[in-house]
Amino acid sequence: MDSRSARRITVNVAGNPNVGKSTLFNALTGLRQHTGNWPGKTVGTAIGEVTRSGVVYTLVDLPGTYSLEGRSQEEQIAARQLQENPSDCILVVCDGSCLERSLHLALQILQRYDKVVVCVNLMDEAKRRGIEIDAKRLAAHLGVPVVLTAAGRGEGLEALLRQLKQTALGPEKCCLPSWPDAVSAAEAIAADCVIRHPDPAEAFRLKVDRLLVSRRFGVGLMLLLLLLIIWLTVWGANYPSQLLEHFFDWGYRVMTGWLENAPWWLRGVLLDGLYVTCSRVIAVMLPPMAIFFPLFTLLEDVGYLPRMAFLMDPCMSRCGGCGKQALTLCMGLGCNAVGVMGCRIIDSPRERLAAVLTNAMVPCNGRFPTLILLGSLFFPEAGAALVVAACVALGAVGAMAASGMLSKTFLRSAPSAFAMELPPFRRPRLGKILVRSILDRTLFVAGRAITVAAPAGVVLWILANTGVLSVLSGILDPVGIILGMNGCILLAFIFSLPANELLIPVLLMALTGAESLSATDTVSASLLLPQVITWQSAVCCMVFTLFHWPCSTTLMTIYRETGSWRKTAAAFALPTVFGCTLCMLINLIFHLI
């Protein structure tokens, strides 16, 4: 049947955060919307279609919300969509493993709208926890149809579509019994419809959960876990990066043969400018992201990220933020652009803006090579891993300090309440983890970096071959000395704006007078840098690596998220002023000592 002549049904899909609503939406429509085991994952609305038996179902996935009367961004969007864009039917998704909590929103919707279907999802998880739901008794209490599903396994989906069709096209309306108190009604309905069987494993899971969120052990375990992820990222990326460098070197030789008869300037622009710059960025950026993002997505999928937010909330609240900002800082360890996008989960506009402006103070994987190289050259006894860990801690402290400063000055406002559900731990879905982390995050960020690195490489080659690069280095030398560095180092920071991975190669170009990045391959950074840079300059360089302007990819993301050039400029200026001030103070202390 032609979809244009088919009967169309519009369904608004509502539910609490973390009830598998987006998973259900994906299973029905195939749009592969991001799903995760932590609240606030869906902030906007998503629309998808599915066709069955001559009926086209248009599903509108609303943000997860606990109430239609809340003040958070998610709750406002959900309530506005239900009120201003009425549908033929409303699908309320509940959590079968914790039905009582989900019924609060369901009862609110039933009191306001007529055509409603209740879907009790996550029944596979409920079964593992010894929980059974009496769907017929629940439907009798609510006065609307109830369908049990396990969206992750595709169970109950066809029955759900049939019920949506019947409710949307039929004359029946919901007949909710009158309850004097909605809170007591949730409790009474759940007590009558939920059957719990003894589950010895549940007691063990609760003990583990209490350990992970305890104030005594939880923070230490969290820091050890983050340190392990950083170490795996740093250690595991070395060999793949070398393989990529060898592959791109082979490609360079092949392309040199293809362009043998081309003018020298064209070979320089295409090979030594565009190709070499992009290949450097990919070789250094791709392996760490391909390791960090799957590991971080694994923590997200099993449900550990909300527990991290819970542990960090007391500390972040003292800085004018909330626990969700700690999650975005952790995302920034992989890529600041991803961390900025993650700020969508923060309810308060003020706190969200503060998180966006300060996320670049946490070192991303693009700054790890510089920190590791300088740390291993000038502080060999401490070890590169400890140096990087200390830099990560310093970056986090700087981000929290800047956030606190903003909350007391430019972003002064009443503190918001932080409420986050701690979802149960779930089995990781390895296939989805790899697809989401590699395709949606790693390749997405790498693609953005290349779009900026390509023209920057051309400009860099032109400046190097016209002698402008050395002139600029001399001009910047007085400013660099004030910051405890020199003109070459400051120039390298400027030209690593497209990608932080370019810092060391550009620095070697400026120090040796090389005409291209490829000419620095024969230069040993471990031999050259200790001869021209003091350990005091190395310290200032590492501090400025932590606190300076975000890369162009992050700036593009900030503008996309905020829609404001002023806020993007503020995100550029804030860490830069912070880093310059700190470097000048460190340089002054060195001179006084």
N, C-alpha and C positions, 0 to 999 in steps of 0.2 A: 504493500500500500504506500502511496506517495505521502511523505511526511507532511506535505503542505495541506493535504486534505484530511489528515488524521486528527482525532480528538486530542486536544492539548489540556494538560493539567499542570498547574503551578503549585509547587509545594515548598513552603518555608520550613527549613530544617533547624530546629532549636534544641538546645541542651546545655548542660553544665560543661565546663572545660574537662577534658580528659575522660570523656565517656565513650570515646571511639566514634565520635560524630563525623570527623573528617575521613576516618577509615571507611565508615559506612558510605559516605558520599563518593569516595573513590571507587569502592567496590561496585556501586551502582552505575556511575557515569564513566569511569575509566579515565578521569582527568589527571589522576596522580597528584592531587593536592598534597602538600607536605603534611605529614602526620608525625606526632611525637608524644612521648609519655611525660608531658609536663604542661601545666595550664598556660593559657594565653597564646597558644600556637597560632590560631587563626584570629587575626585582628580585623581584616576586611571581610567582605562577602565573596563567595565563589559561586558561579552558576554553571550548571552542567545539565545535560539531557540524556535520557534513556528511553528507548522505545520498546514497548511490549504489547502484543495483540492489538495493534492499530491505535495505541494510545501513546502520545509523546509526553513524558513526565519531565517538566522543567524544575530541577531542584536548586534551591537557593540556600547555600550553606552559610548560616549566620555565625558570628563569633560566639565562642563559649561564654555563657553568662550564668550567674547564680540567681539573678533576680531581674525583673523587668523594671525595677525602680531604683537601680543602682546608679552610681555616678561615674564609674569607670568607662573608658572608651569602648570596650567590648560591649558592656551592658547598654550603653546609649545607642550604639549602632544596631544591636539586636532589637531593642524596643522600637526604634524608629522604623526599621524595616517591617516589623510586624504591623505597625500602626499605619504607616504611609504607603506601604506596598502590599495590600492584602492579597492573599492567595486562595486557591480553591480548597486547600487543606493545609493544616500545620502538622508536621511530624515532630513530636517531642521525643528525643533520645535520652534514655535513662541508663544508668550503670547497674547491671544485674548484681554485681558484687557489693554494691553499697546503695541499695534502692532508696532507703529513707532520705538520704541527702538529695537525690535527684527529684524526688517527688515534690519538693518545695516549689521548684520552677514549674513543674507540670501542673500543679494545682493553680498557680497564678494564671497560666495560659488557659486552663479549662474554665476559669471564672470569667474570662474576657472574650473567648472565641468559641464558635459553635462547631466547626469542622476540625476535629483533632483526632490523630492516631498516636498512640503511645507505643514506642519501640523500646523494649528492654534489651539492650545490647550487652556485649561482653559476657554472654552466657557460658562460653567456654572457660573463661577465667573464674566465673562464679562456681562452676562445677568443680574446678580444681580446688577451690577453697571450701568445698562441702556445702554450697548454697544452692537451694532449689527455689524457683519462683512459680507460684500457682497463677498462671496467666488468666484463667477464667474468673477466679476470685478477685484478682486485681481489676479486671475489666468491669466486674459488677460494682466494685467500690467507686471506680472513677466514672463510670457511665459512658465510656468510650472503648473502641476496640484496642486490644493489646496484642502485640506480636513479639515473640522472643527471637532474637537473632544473635549470631556470632559473626560479625562482618568480616573479621580477619580470615575466617575459614569459608566465607560465602554461604553460611547456613541461615535459612529463613528469609533470604532476600526476595525470592519470587513470591512467597506468601505476603511479604510486606507490600510489594508493588500491587498485588491484587487487592489488598485491604485499602491502600491509598486510593485506588480507582473507585472502589465501592463507596468509600466515605465521601470522596469529592463529588461524585456524580449522583449519589443517592440522596433521598430526602431526609435521612436521619440526621439529627443534631445531638450533640453531647448533652447528657442529662446528669450533670454533676450533683450529687447529694449535697445538701446544705450542711456545712461544717462550721461550728461557732468559732473555731480557732484553727488556722491553717497549720500551725506548728504541731498541735496535738493530732490533727488529721494525718499528717505524714507519719508520725509515730504509730498511730493506730492501724493505718493501712499496711505499713511495712510489717508490723507485728503479726498481722493476720495472714499475709500473703507470702512471707519468706519462711522457708524451712531450712534450718541449719543442722547439718550433720557433723559429728565430731571429726576434726581434722588435726592430727598431731603435728603436721608440718606447719600449720598456721601459727602455732605457739612459737615454733622456732623462728619463723619469719618475723614475728613481732619482736623477739629478742634481738635479732640482727638489726632490725629497723631502729629500735631504741638505742642500740650501740652507735649506729651511724649518725644519729642526730643528737647524741648526748653532748653536753657542754664540756665534759671532761675528756672524751676521746674523739668526738666527731670532728672537731677542727683539725686535730693532728692527723687523723686518717685522711681527711680531705687534702691537706697539704702534701702528704706523702703520695697520694694518688696523682695529684697535679705534677709533682716532681717526677714521678715515673713516666707520665705522658710526655713531659718535656724531654726527659732523657731518651725515651724511645724515638721521639721526633728528631732530635739532634743526631743521635747515633745511627738511626736507621736510614736517614736521608743521605748519608755520605756516599755510599756505594752507588745507589741509583743516580745521584747527581753526576758522579764520575762517568757512568755509562752514557748518560745523556750528553755530557760534554764531548765524549769520544764520538758519539753519533753525529752531533752537530759539526764537529771538526771534519768528519768524513764528508758531510754535506757541503761544507765550505770548499773542500778541495774539488768536489764534483762540480759545483757551481762556478768555481774559478775556471775550470776547463770550458764550460759552456760560454762564459763571458770573455774568453781569451782575446777575441778580436774587438771587443767593445772599447770605447774610450776609457781612459784611466779614471776619469772623474765619475763615470757611470758605474764602473766596477766598485769604486770606493763607496759611492752612495748606497748601492744595492747590497754589496757584500759586507764591507767593513762598517757601514753605518746601520742600515736596516736589519740585515740578517744577523750579524754578530750580536747586536744589542738585544734583539728579540730572543735569540737562542740562549744568551746569558741569563735573561730573566726566567725563561722556561726551565733551564737546567737547575737553577738555584731555587726557584719558587715552587715548582711542581712537586718534587719528592716530599718536602716537609708537609705541604698541604695534603698530599695523598696519604700521609700517615696520621697527621693530627686530626683531620676532619672525621675519618672513620672512627678513631678512638673517642673523640668528643661526641659524635653522633651515637656511639654505643652507650655512653653514659646517659644521653638523652633518652634513648629508646628503652632502657631498663628502668628509668624513673629516678635516677640519682640526682639530676640537676635541681629539682625542687628542694631536695634535702640540702644541697649546697646553698641555695638561696636562703633557706631557713637558718642555717648555721651562720651565714654572713650578714643576716639582716640586722642584728644588734650593732655590729660594727659600722655597717653602711648607714644606719639610721642616725648615728652620731655625726655623719658627714652630710646629712641632708638628703640621703638617698634611701634605697630600700634593697632588700635581698635580691630582687630581680636584676638590679644593676650589676651585682657580682657575677651573675650569669653572663651578661653582655661583655664584661671584662674578660671572662674566661674564653668567650668566643673570639675576642680580639687577639688572644694569643696565637690563634691560627691565622687570622686575617682581620685587620681592623675594619675593613669594609663589611665583613660578615658580622662583626660585633655591632657596627652601627645599624645594620638591618635588624639585628636581634633586639634593638632597643624598642621595637614596636610592642613588645610584651609588657612594657612599663605603663601602668595606668595613668599616672599623673603627668600632664603635659610638661610641667616644670621639671620633674625628675627625669623625664624622657629626654628633654633638651640637654640637661646637665650630663646625662650619660652619653649622649651623642658628642658633645663638645670635649669630653675627657677620655673617650675610648682610645684615642690614638696614643695616649701616654703609656699604655700597656704594650710591650714590644711584640710585634707580630713575627711570624717566621721569616719574613724578609730581612729583619734586623738581627736575627740570630747569627748568621755567618759573620757579620762584623763583630758582634760581641764575643763570639767564640774565638775568632782569630786574634783580636786584641788581648783577650783574657789569657789565651794560651801563650802568647808571645811575651807579655809583660808581667804576668802573674802565674808562672808555670806551677808553682808549688800548690796553689789553691785548686787548680784543676778547672777546665773549661766549664764542666757541668755546674760546679758550685758558683762560678762567676755568673753564668747565665741565670741560675736560680736566684742569686742575689739581685741581679738586674730586674728580673721579673717582679720580685718583692718590692724593689724600689719604685718600679713603674706603677705597681698597684697602689702603693702609699701615695705617690704623686697624684694619681688619678683621684683618690679619695680626698686628698687635701684640696685639690682644685675644685672638686665637687662641693666640698664643704664651704669653700670660699664663695663660690657662685650662689649657694643657697642662702648665704648671709648678706649678699650684696645685690647683684643684678637679678637673681632669680629668687629673691626673698618671697616667701609665701608660707602659708600654714602647712605643717607637715601632713602628709596623707597617711591613711591607715594601710598597713600591708597585710593582706589576707591571701594565703595560697594553700591550696589543697595538696596534701602529700599523697600522691597516687601509690597504689601497691606496686611492688617490683614485678616486672614482667619479663618473660623470656625475650631476648633480643631477636629481631628478625634480620638476619645477616644479609639476606638479599637486598632488602629495602635499605639497610644501612649503607651498603656499598653504592647502590644506585644514587641515593640521596646525597651522600657525602662526596662522591666522585663527580657525578654529572651536575648536580644542582649547586654545589659549592666550589669544589676544586676547579673544574673546568670553567665555571662561570667567572670566578675571580681571575683566573689566568687569562681568560679572553679579554676581560676589561683591561688588565695590565698590558697586554700586547698592543691593544689599540692606542695606548698612550706611548709605550716604549718605542714603537716603530718610528713615528715622526721625530721623537726625541733623539733616537740614534742617528738619524740623518743630520739633524742640527748639530749634534755633538761632533760628528765627523767633519762637517764643514768648518766649525770653529777651530778644531784641532789642526786642520790642514791650512788654514789661513793665518795661524799664529795668534788668533784672538784668545784661545784658551789660556795661553801663558800670560797674556796681557791681563786678563781678568783675574788670574791667580795673584798677580802682583798688586792689582788694585784692592783686592780683598784681604791682602796680608795684614794691614793694620787692624782691621776688624777681627780677623781670626786670632791675632795675638792677644787682643783684649779678652777674647773668650777662652784663652788658654790653648789655642790650636795654632793654625797658620792659614795662609790664603789657599793653599792646595787642598787642605782638609775641608774648609768651608765651601770651596768650589765644588768639591765632590758631593757634599750634601745637597747643594743646589741642583746639580745635574742628576742626582738620584731621585728627584721628585717623581718621575714616572714610575719608578720601582726602587725600593730600598736596597734591593739586591745589587744595584749598580754602584754602590758606594765605593767598595774596595777597587773594582776595575777602573773607575773614573779617577780615583786617587792615584793609582799607579800610572795612569796616563798623564796626569798633571805633574807627577814627580819625575817621570822619565822623559817627558816630551814626546811620547809615542803619538803616532798619527791616527791610531784606531785602537779599539778595544782588543782586537785580535793580536795586535803587536805586544800586548802585555802578557800573553800566554807564556812567553819565555822568561818573564820576570818573576823571581821568587819573592812573594810578599813577606815570607818569614825571614828572608835575608835583608831585604831592602828597608822595610818599615822600622826595625830597631836602629838603623843607621841614621834615619832622618827624622824620627819622632821620639821624643823623650817619654818616659813613663808618665810624667805629669800631663803631657799632651794626650797620651792614650787614655788617661782617666777622664779628662774633659771630653774627649771624642766619644767615649762610651756613654757618658752622661748625656751628651747632645744627641747620641743615637737613640736614647730613650725618649728625650723630650725635645722634639722639633716638629715641624709641620708634617701633617699626614701626607702619604703618597697621593698621587693624582687619582688613583682608583678609589681610595677612601673619600677624597674630596668630592668626586663625582657622585658617590653613593650618598654622602651627606646632603648634597643639593637635591638629589632625587627623593630623599626621605623627608627633608624639611621644606623643599620648594622655595628656599630663601637664599639669596646670595649673601645677605648680611650674616646669617647664621653660619653659612659655609666659611665666610671670611673670619668669623669669630673662632670657628674650629681650627682654622689655619693659624691664627694669631695666638690663641691661648697657650698651647704647648710650646710654641716658639718663644714667647716672652718668658715662660716658666723655665725653659732650658737655658736661654741666654743669661737670665738672672742667676741661675744656679751655677753655670760655668764661670761667670765672672767672680762669684763669691769663692768658688773653689780655687780659681787662679790667684785671687788675692791672698787666700790662706797659704798657698804654696810659696808665694813671694815673701810673705811675712815670716814663714818658717825658715 
